């Protein structure tokens, strides 16, 4: 719903990409990742922690892996 209401919202788009990957909806993940690359072309695995300070390392690690599988560049 957040992506529909605010298609330029980067955190919601990241969540859509990661969620699509985690549930096996690769088409949704790829679509969200394509949109994310337009919105934040400089976003990389290497700088995720700067943009999204998730405190629990286990949550962050799982999210990074999902973003990697969705196609976020290193």
C-alpha positions as CSV (number, residue, x, y, z in Angstrom):
1,X,0.0,0.0,0.0
2,X,2.9,2.4,0.8
3,X,4.4,1.8,-2.6
4,X,1.1,2.6,-4.3
5,X,0.5,5.8,-2.3
6,X,4.1,7.0,-2.5
7,X,5.9,5.3,-5.4
8,X,9.0,7.5,-4.7
9,X,9.4,6.3,-1.1
10,X,12.7,4.5,-1.0
11,X,12.3,2.6,2.3
12,X,9.0,1.1,1.1
13,X,10.5,0.2,-2.2
14,X,13.4,-1.6,-0.5
15,X,10.9,-3.5,1.7
16,X,8.9,-4.5,-1.4
17,X,12.1,-5.8,-3.1
18,X,13.2,-7.7,0.0
19,X,9.7,-9.1,0.7
20,X,9.2,-10.3,-2.8
21,X,12.5,-12.2,-2.6
22,X,11.7,-13.7,0.8
23,X,8.3,-15.0,-0.3
24,X,9.5,-16.2,-3.7
25,X,7.7,-13.6,-5.8
26,X,10.7,-12.9,-8.0
27,X,8.7,-10.8,-10.5
28,X,7.6,-8.4,-7.7
29,X,11.2,-8.3,-6.3
30,X,12.6,-7.5,-9.7
31,X,10.0,-4.8,-10.4
32,X,10.7,-3.2,-7.0
33,X,14.4,-3.4,-7.6
34,X,14.1,-1.7,-11.0
35,X,12.1,1.1,-9.4
36,X,14.6,1.3,-6.5
37,X,17.5,1.7,-9.0
38,X,15.7,4.7,-10.5
39,X,15.0,6.3,-7.2
40,X,18.4,5.6,-5.5
41,X,21.0,4.7,-8.2
42,X,23.8,5.0,-5.7
43,X,22.3,2.5,-3.2
44,X,24.5,-0.6,-2.8
45,X,24.9,-3.5,-0.4
46,X,28.0,-1.7,0.9
47,X,26.2,1.4,1.9
48,X,22.9,0.0,3.2
49,X,23.8,0.4,6.8
50,X,24.4,4.1,6.3
51,X,21.0,4.6,4.8
52,X,19.0,2.2,6.9
53,X,20.3,1.8,10.5
54,X,18.7,-1.4,11.6
55,X,19.9,-2.1,15.1
56,X,19.5,-5.9,15.3
57,X,22.3,-7.5,13.4
58,X,20.4,-10.7,12.6
59,X,17.5,-8.7,11.1
60,X,19.9,-6.5,9.1
61,X,21.8,-9.6,7.8
62,X,18.6,-11.2,6.7
63,X,17.5,-8.0,5.0
64,X,20.9,-7.6,3.2
65,X,20.7,-11.1,1.9
66,X,17.2,-10.5,0.6
67,X,18.3,-7.3,-1.1
68,X,21.3,-9.1,-2.6
69,X,19.0,-11.9,-4.0
70,X,16.7,-9.2,-5.3
71,X,19.6,-7.8,-7.3
72,X,21.0,-4.8,-5.4
73,X,24.6,-4.3,-6.5
74,X,27.5,-4.9,-4.1
